[in-house]
C-alpha cells in the first residue's frame, strides 16, 4: 500500500505479510517519524487489528513514535493488515482507486 501525503510531502510504502496468526509489517518512507514507527511495529497479531483506536497496537505505535494526528500511515496500516488478513478485499481496494481527504472551504 502506498501513502502519499500532500501536507508533509512524504511518501510511505507499507508491506503487510500474513504469517500464521501475525502480520509482518515493513515500511519504506521518506519520513523519519514513520521510520521510527516501523521500528516500533514490526508485526501485529491478527486478533488485534480489529480493535478500536485506544487499544489497537497500530495506533498505539503511532502515538509512541510521535506520529502526528494528521498522518495517514497508521490508518493505511490498518487497511493493509485487514486486506492481508482477508477482512477487506484487495481487488476492491485496487479497483476503487485512491482514498483522499479534501479540505472544503
HELIX and SHEET records of a PDB file:
HELIX    1   1 UNK A   32  UNK A   40  1                                   9    
HELIX    2   2 UNK A   46  UNK A   48  5                                   3    
HELIX    3   3 UNK A   57  UNK A   64  1                                   8    
HELIX    4   4 UNK A   73  UNK A   85  1                                  13    
HELIX    5   5 UNK A   90  UNK A   96  1                                   7    
SHEET    1   A 4 UNK A   2  UNK A   5  0                                        
SHEET    2   A 4 UNK A  10  UNK A  19 -1                                        
SHEET    3   A 4 UNK A  22  UNK A  29 -1                                        
SHEET    4   A 4 UNK A  43  UNK A  45 -1                                        
END                                                                             
